[in-house]
């Protein structure tokens, strides 16, 4: 895509930059891509997804309006204008994120050394990072993980916000990157004055190119180019640093689904409707004097504003007799039926759960003594959605393992490129423990002990549990053998 004038060559499964940056990028192309992305519906959805998750919903900008004298809607400020957020969308994101990624992933290989190395790399910090990327995937349709070396030279992983990344895909299926553009803001100070500067980074196979966005034009940054990582060698008293690049762009996409459709697209209108119903209900409850329509006969005054003030202040109004006609105050009662609101709210909440493919923890199927079939039925929608998300994540983790293998190879820890790795997602699902344990007992003699132990609901580490069981059996055998082999009297009064 870009005409980068670089001479680079392969070495140790990476590339080495042998020339300084003699040309940066096709600046006009990047500027147009940035302008196009900024106003795109896709980026708006990404931002909407994140702000709705944070509780910043459109209802918070709602104005109270009435039909004016000319028939047009006009804003009024003297009526209740509640803006209530019932964040069912955020609940669905948390539910789906924790269902698939709430428990640690397990990386399994037949090579024990490889297992130990992977366990060290994919530690608890990585598990937390992946869970946060899962949140990005749900809110934006896609999340991004950047692989790099930190200041200590350690392999590290960094999360990029989805609305910061403009991907340039090689194929229509969006499986391989040709380049990527990152837009992000940093706060800088000019003396005491705080300014926000927009930074641009362009990633491709030859390295990272950095710019500052001045209006709509790109200006090279202080460090306009860098390789993905560097190595240092000592030559006498001189330290020589050498820039290196991966053969692939170290930016891994984690998709919610194949079409990268964010969850907010499926439920935003329903979430907005739910907020409006709740807000309107609260408005009607607070309009105590307006729940009754007042019919005035011979009111002592012409100003209705004055009438409202007197009624609110004194709880009474004055009427009079005019031309023999007696004054009066009649009412037309307007009932606020809470049952109607409850029914509509229930419809909205169920629709959000169904369209988000979540589950209702207060489902009627959980009443009484729920069996495993009822529980599985309740989880069927979220399980189907998690299957698609897991498929995308499996492919992304496979791409990520390529970089891990190169890192291990280049650091002399071994060549594991041909090793098969199984990634196991431990889904956080409710189960009927008594029913599962009964099925395990019924399978004794049919399945191996290892399989039975691995599926027991009380076991977190099957391997450790098997070792404990073996230790108990060995101790029992030792005690059993001792019962039939009493100590022998050696003749000197001591037993052997």
Buried (B, 14 or more C-beta within 10 A) or exposed (E): EBEBEBEBEEEEBBBBBEEEBEEBBBBEBBBEBBEEBEEEEBBEBBBBBBBBBEEBBBBEEBEBEEEEEEEEEEEEEEEBBBBBBBBBBBBBBBBBBBBBBBBBBBBEBEBEEBBEBBEEBBEEEBBEBBBBBBBBBBBBBBBBBBBBBEEEEEBBBEBBBBBBBBBBBEEEEBEEBBBBBBBBEEEEEEEEEEEEEBBBBBBBBBBBBBBBBEEEEBEBBEEBBBBBBEBEEEEEEEEEEBBBBBEBBBBBBBBBBEEBBBBBBBBBEBBBBBBBBBBBBBBBBEBEEBBEEBEBBBBEBEEEEEBBEBBEEEEEBEBEEEEEEEBEBEEEEEEEEEEEBEEBBEBBBEBBBBBBBBBEEEBEBBEEEBEBEBBBBBBEBBBEBBEBBBEBBEBBBEBBBBBBBBBBBBEEEBEBEEBEBEBEBEBEBBEBEEBBBEEBEEEEEEEEEEEBBBBBEEBEEBEEBBEEEEEEEEEEEEEEEEEEEEEEEEEEEEEE
